[in-house]
């Protein structure tokens, strides 16, 4: 009950607030580029520390709700797990490669510099081959997703990523091998999974012992939503100059990314419904498949092609698209709950 008011208020004005955050970020990035370059450079292994702190504020409320003694029960939701893994690794990167080929080399080829086409294509593939880690906790929470399932699925995805990310990227880009930025991958797992889970475990235990769990969770909710909007401001401010300098290129690159996100989500959501997976499991299952691990994607693109490459720019567009597009999917999940649950009753 403690979540209903803040989430309801946030959802009611969601479109307006996100639009204001995007415009504010672009404007601040253009007006004060040096300030946001400094903030953007505060990173370790391509993980921006201010954004990481905001992500912590966003994900802790959901992690606090996890009953760690019942995590073993997640196996009962193996159909949702199978859908996520299948969509993430057997469909998503290959579908993005198809979209990239169609849009970059054909539909929009006349509007892009010929020498940049391969880089743009590579960036799109790298982005799609890196499923989300941290932000999916936020999307799951906004859809009343099962917290235990979300944590278990994210952890499992990270394990698969260690073995599957580089071979898939190498296969689709025709490389003999791909050097994975292990520092980014490992630090992300530490920052976004291990550390916050440990903090949430001990903090939850303390709050339950003190009888203040509900009060603290209620106070965290508005902070979590404010952190989400501030994250949007920062992400767009970091790239404010690039957005204003290359608006057409960014708009073009956004087209296949947006199509891929909606298609991946739609497939996973539909499969979960066909398999009669509970809505609070289907929601994070579909959203995990749709969103991306943009820190890893950006780091890999820079490592392979350079900071000023088309590949790096394409992954950055993924960063810009991530939050506003994923919030529309959150709205779709919430509004379609009645339709979805018809399958459970039939």
C-alpha positions as CSV (number, residue, x, y, z in Angstrom):
1,X,0.0,0.0,0.0
2,X,2.8,2.4,0.7
3,X,3.8,2.4,-3.0
4,X,0.5,3.2,-4.5
5,X,0.4,7.0,-4.0
6,X,3.8,8.0,-5.2
7,X,3.7,5.6,-8.1
8,X,0.2,6.7,-9.0
9,X,1.2,10.4,-9.0
10,X,4.4,9.7,-11.0
11,X,2.5,7.6,-13.6
12,X,-0.2,10.3,-13.9
13,X,2.2,12.9,-15.1
14,X,4.8,10.5,-16.5
15,X,4.9,11.8,-20.1
16,X,5.2,15.5,-19.0
17,X,7.9,14.9,-16.4
18,X,10.0,12.8,-18.7
19,X,9.7,15.3,-21.5
20,X,10.7,18.1,-19.2
21,X,13.6,16.1,-18.0
22,X,14.8,15.4,-21.5
23,X,14.5,19.1,-22.6
24,X,16.2,20.2,-19.4
25,X,19.1,17.8,-19.9
26,X,19.7,18.8,-23.5
27,X,19.5,22.5,-22.6
28,X,21.8,22.2,-19.6
29,X,24.3,20.1,-21.6
30,X,24.3,22.8,-24.3
31,X,24.5,25.8,-21.9
32,X,27.0,24.3,-19.5
33,X,29.0,21.7,-21.5
34,X,32.1,22.0,-19.3
35,X,30.2,21.3,-16.1
36,X,28.5,18.2,-17.5
37,X,31.7,17.0,-19.2
38,X,33.3,17.1,-15.7
39,X,30.3,15.2,-14.2
40,X,30.4,12.8,-17.1
41,X,34.1,12.1,-16.7
42,X,33.6,11.0,-13.1
43,X,33.6,7.3,-14.1
44,X,35.4,4.1,-13.5
45,X,35.6,1.5,-16.3
46,X,33.0,3.5,-18.3
47,X,30.5,3.4,-15.4
48,X,29.5,7.0,-14.5
49,X,29.6,7.3,-10.7
50,X,26.9,10.0,-10.3
51,X,24.5,7.9,-12.4
52,X,25.5,4.8,-10.5
53,X,24.6,6.6,-7.2
54,X,21.2,7.5,-8.7
55,X,20.6,3.9,-9.8
56,X,21.2,2.8,-6.2
57,X,18.5,5.2,-5.0
58,X,16.2,3.8,-7.7
59,X,16.7,0.1,-7.1
60,X,17.0,-0.1,-3.3
61,X,13.3,0.1,-2.6
62,X,12.7,-3.0,-4.8
63,X,15.6,-4.9,-3.3
64,X,14.4,-4.1,0.2
65,X,11.1,-6.0,-0.7
66,X,13.0,-9.2,-1.5
67,X,12.5,-12.0,1.0
68,X,15.9,-13.6,0.5
69,X,14.8,-16.8,2.4
70,X,12.4,-17.6,-0.4
71,X,14.6,-17.1,-3.4
72,X,14.7,-20.9,-4.1
73,X,11.0,-20.6,-5.0
74,X,12.0,-18.7,-8.2
75,X,12.4,-22.0,-9.9
76,X,8.6,-22.3,-10.0
77,X,8.8,-19.4,-12.6
78,X,11.1,-21.3,-14.9
79,X,8.8,-20.6,-17.9
80,X,9.4,-16.9,-17.4
81,X,13.1,-17.5,-17.1
82,X,13.1,-19.5,-20.3
83,X,11.3,-16.8,-22.2
84,X,13.7,-14.1,-21.1
85,X,16.8,-16.2,-21.9
86,X,15.5,-17.2,-25.2
87,X,14.4,-13.7,-26.3
88,X,17.6,-12.1,-25.0
89,X,20.1,-14.5,-26.6
90,X,18.4,-16.3,-29.5
91,X,16.3,-13.4,-30.9
92,X,17.3,-10.0,-29.9
93,X,20.9,-9.5,-31.2
94,X,20.1,-11.3,-34.5
95,X,16.9,-9.3,-35.0
96,X,18.9,-6.1,-34.4
97,X,21.4,-7.2,-37.0
98,X,18.6,-7.6,-39.5
99,X,17.2,-4.2,-38.6
100,X,20.6,-2.6,-38.8
101,X,21.2,-4.1,-42.3
102,X,17.9,-2.8,-43.5
103,X,17.9,0.7,-42.1
104,X,21.7,1.5,-42.1
105,X,22.7,0.0,-45.4
106,X,19.5,0.6,-47.4
107,X,16.7,2.8,-46.1
108,X,18.8,5.6,-44.5
109,X,22.1,4.9,-46.4
110,X,21.7,8.1,-48.5
111,X,21.5,10.3,-45.4
112,X,24.6,8.9,-43.7
113,X,28.3,9.2,-44.4
114,X,29.3,6.0,-46.3
115,X,32.5,5.6,-44.2
116,X,30.4,5.5,-41.0
117,X,27.9,2.8,-42.0
118,X,29.9,-0.1,-40.7
119,X,30.4,1.6,-37.4
120,X,26.8,2.4,-36.9
121,X,25.8,-1.2,-37.7
122,X,28.4,-2.5,-35.3
123,X,27.2,-0.2,-32.5
124,X,23.6,-1.4,-32.9
125,X,24.7,-5.1,-32.8
126,X,26.8,-4.5,-29.7
127,X,23.9,-2.7,-28.0
128,X,21.5,-5.5,-28.6
129,X,23.9,-8.2,-27.4
130,X,24.1,-6.7,-23.9
131,X,20.9,-7.2,-21.9
132,X,20.1,-4.9,-19.0
133,X,21.4,-5.3,-15.5
134,X,20.6,-2.4,-13.1
135,X,17.7,-0.4,-14.6
136,X,15.5,-3.4,-15.0
137,X,14.9,-3.3,-11.2
138,X,13.3,0.1,-11.8
139,X,11.1,-1.1,-14.6
140,X,10.1,-4.1,-12.6
141,X,9.2,-2.1,-9.6
142,X,7.1,0.3,-11.6
143,X,5.0,-2.6,-12.9
144,X,4.7,-4.3,-9.5
145,X,7.0,-7.1,-10.7
146,X,8.1,-10.0,-8.6
147,X,11.2,-8.8,-6.8
148,X,12.7,-12.3,-6.3
149,X,12.2,-13.2,-9.9
150,X,13.8,-10.0,-11.1
151,X,16.9,-10.4,-9.0
152,X,17.3,-14.0,-10.0
153,X,16.8,-13.3,-13.7
154,X,19.2,-10.4,-13.7
155,X,21.9,-12.5,-12.0
156,X,21.3,-15.4,-14.4
157,X,21.6,-13.0,-17.4
158,X,24.9,-11.7,-16.2
159,X,26.2,-15.3,-15.9
160,X,25.1,-16.0,-19.5
161,X,26.6,-12.7,-20.6
162,X,30.1,-13.8,-19.5
163,X,30.0,-16.6,-22.0
164,X,27.7,-15.5,-24.8
165,X,28.3,-11.7,-25.3
166,X,31.6,-11.9,-27.0
167,X,30.9,-14.9,-29.3
168,X,27.6,-13.4,-30.5
169,X,29.1,-10.0,-31.2
170,X,32.0,-11.7,-33.0
171,X,29.7,-13.8,-35.1
172,X,27.4,-11.0,-36.2
173,X,30.3,-8.5,-36.9
174,X,32.5,-11.1,-38.6
175,X,35.4,-10.7,-36.1
176,X,37.7,-13.5,-35.2
177,X,37.3,-12.5,-31.6
178,X,35.9,-9.6,-29.4
179,X,37.8,-8.2,-26.4
180,X,35.2,-7.9,-23.7
181,X,35.8,-4.9,-21.3
182,X,35.8,-7.2,-18.2
183,X,36.5,-4.3,-15.9
184,X,33.1,-2.8,-16.9
185,X,31.3,-6.0,-16.7
186,X,32.6,-7.1,-13.4
187,X,32.4,-3.6,-11.8
188,X,28.8,-3.4,-13.0
189,X,27.9,-6.7,-11.3
190,X,29.6,-5.5,-8.1
191,X,28.0,-2.1,-8.2
192,X,24.5,-3.0,-9.4
193,X,23.9,-6.5,-8.0
194,X,26.3,-7.7,-5.2
195,X,26.7,-4.5,-3.2
196,X,23.1,-3.3,-3.3
197,X,21.8,-6.8,-2.6
198,X,24.0,-7.1,0.5
199,X,23.0,-3.6,1.7
200,X,19.3,-4.4,1.1
201,X,19.6,-7.8,2.9
202,X,21.1,-6.4,6.1
203,X,19.1,-3.1,6.0
204,X,15.8,-5.1,5.5
205,X,16.7,-7.3,8.5
206,X,17.4,-4.3,10.7
207,X,14.2,-2.4,9.6
208,X,12.0,-5.5,10.3
209,X,13.6,-5.9,13.7
210,X,13.0,-2.2,14.5
211,X,9.4,-2.3,13.0
212,X,10.2,0.6,10.7
213,X,10.2,-1.2,7.4
214,X,7.0,0.3,5.9
215,X,7.9,3.8,7.0
216,X,11.4,3.8,5.5
217,X,10.1,2.2,2.3
218,X,7.4,4.9,2.0
219,X,10.0,7.6,2.4
220,X,12.3,6.1,-0.2
221,X,9.7,5.9,-2.9
222,X,9.6,9.7,-3.8
223,X,13.4,9.8,-3.7
224,X,13.5,6.8,-6.1
225,X,11.2,8.5,-8.6
226,X,13.2,11.8,-8.3
227,X,16.4,9.9,-9.0
228,X,14.9,8.4,-12.2
229,X,14.0,11.9,-13.5
230,X,17.4,13.2,-12.5
231,X,19.1,10.3,-14.3
232,X,17.2,11.3,-17.5
233,X,18.5,14.9,-17.1
234,X,22.1,13.7,-16.7
235,X,22.0,11.2,-19.6
236,X,20.7,13.8,-22.0
237,X,23.0,16.6,-20.6
238,X,26.1,14.4,-21.1
239,X,25.1,14.1,-24.8
240,X,23.5,17.6,-25.2
241,X,26.2,18.8,-27.6
242,X,26.1,15.7,-29.7
243,X,22.3,15.8,-30.0
244,X,22.4,19.4,-31.2
245,X,25.3,18.7,-33.6
246,X,24.0,15.4,-35.1
247,X,20.2,15.5,-34.7
248,X,19.5,13.6,-38.0
249,X,22.1,10.9,-37.3
250,X,20.7,10.3,-33.8
251,X,17.1,10.2,-35.0
252,X,18.1,7.7,-37.7
253,X,19.9,5.5,-35.3
254,X,17.0,5.6,-32.9
255,X,14.6,4.1,-35.4
256,X,16.0,0.5,-35.4
257,X,16.7,0.7,-31.7
258,X,13.1,1.7,-30.9
259,X,11.7,-1.0,-33.2
260,X,13.9,-3.6,-31.6
261,X,12.9,-2.7,-28.1
262,X,9.2,-2.8,-28.9
263,X,9.5,-6.0,-30.9
264,X,11.6,-7.8,-28.2
265,X,9.2,-6.7,-25.5
266,X,6.1,-7.7,-27.5
267,X,7.5,-11.2,-28.3
268,X,8.5,-11.9,-24.7
269,X,5.2,-10.5,-23.3
270,X,3.2,-12.5,-25.8
271,X,5.1,-15.8,-25.1
272,X,4.7,-15.3,-21.3
273,X,0.9,-14.9,-21.8
274,X,0.7,-18.0,-24.0
275,X,2.6,-19.9,-21.3
276,X,0.2,-18.6,-18.6
277,X,3.1,-17.0,-16.6
278,X,1.9,-14.7,-13.8
279,X,1.7,-11.0,-14.8
280,X,4.1,-9.9,-12.0
281,X,6.7,-12.4,-13.5
282,X,5.9,-11.7,-17.2
283,X,6.4,-8.0,-16.7
284,X,10.0,-8.1,-15.6
285,X,10.6,-11.1,-17.9
286,X,9.6,-9.0,-21.0
287,X,11.2,-5.8,-19.8
288,X,14.6,-7.5,-19.1
289,X,14.6,-8.6,-22.7
290,X,13.8,-5.2,-24.1
291,X,16.3,-3.1,-22.2
292,X,20.0,-2.9,-22.6
293,X,23.2,-2.9,-20.6
294,X,24.4,0.4,-22.1
295,X,27.6,0.8,-20.0
296,X,29.0,-2.5,-21.4
297,X,27.8,-1.6,-24.9
298,X,29.5,1.8,-24.9
299,X,32.7,0.4,-23.4
300,X,32.9,-2.4,-25.9
301,X,32.2,0.0,-28.9
302,X,34.9,2.4,-27.7
303,X,37.4,-0.5,-27.1
304,X,36.8,-1.9,-30.6
305,X,36.3,1.2,-32.7
306,X,37.4,4.2,-30.8
307,X,35.7,7.1,-28.9
308,X,34.8,9.1,-32.0
309,X,33.5,6.1,-34.0
310,X,30.1,5.5,-35.4
311,X,29.8,2.5,-33.2
312,X,30.3,4.5,-30.1
313,X,27.7,7.1,-31.2
314,X,25.2,4.3,-32.0
315,X,25.5,2.9,-28.4
316,X,25.2,6.4,-27.0
317,X,21.9,6.7,-28.9
318,X,20.9,3.5,-27.1
319,X,21.5,5.3,-23.8
320,X,19.3,8.2,-24.8
321,X,16.5,6.0,-26.0
322,X,16.6,3.6,-23.0
323,X,14.7,5.5,-20.3
324,X,11.9,7.3,-22.3
325,X,11.1,4.2,-24.4
326,X,11.2,1.8,-21.5
327,X,8.9,4.0,-19.5
328,X,6.3,3.7,-22.4
329,X,6.6,-0.1,-22.0
330,X,6.0,0.2,-18.3
331,X,2.8,2.1,-19.1
332,X,1.8,-0.6,-21.6
333,X,2.4,-3.4,-19.1
334,X,0.3,-1.6,-16.4
335,X,-2.6,-0.7,-18.7
336,X,-2.7,-4.2,-20.3
337,X,-2.8,-6.1,-17.0
338,X,-6.5,-6.9,-17.4
339,X,-6.1,-8.2,-20.9
340,X,-3.1,-10.2,-19.9
341,X,-4.8,-11.9,-17.0
342,X,-7.7,-13.1,-19.2
343,X,-5.4,-15.9,-20.3
344,X,-4.9,-16.9,-16.6
345,X,-8.6,-17.1,-16.1
346,X,-9.4,-19.0,-19.3
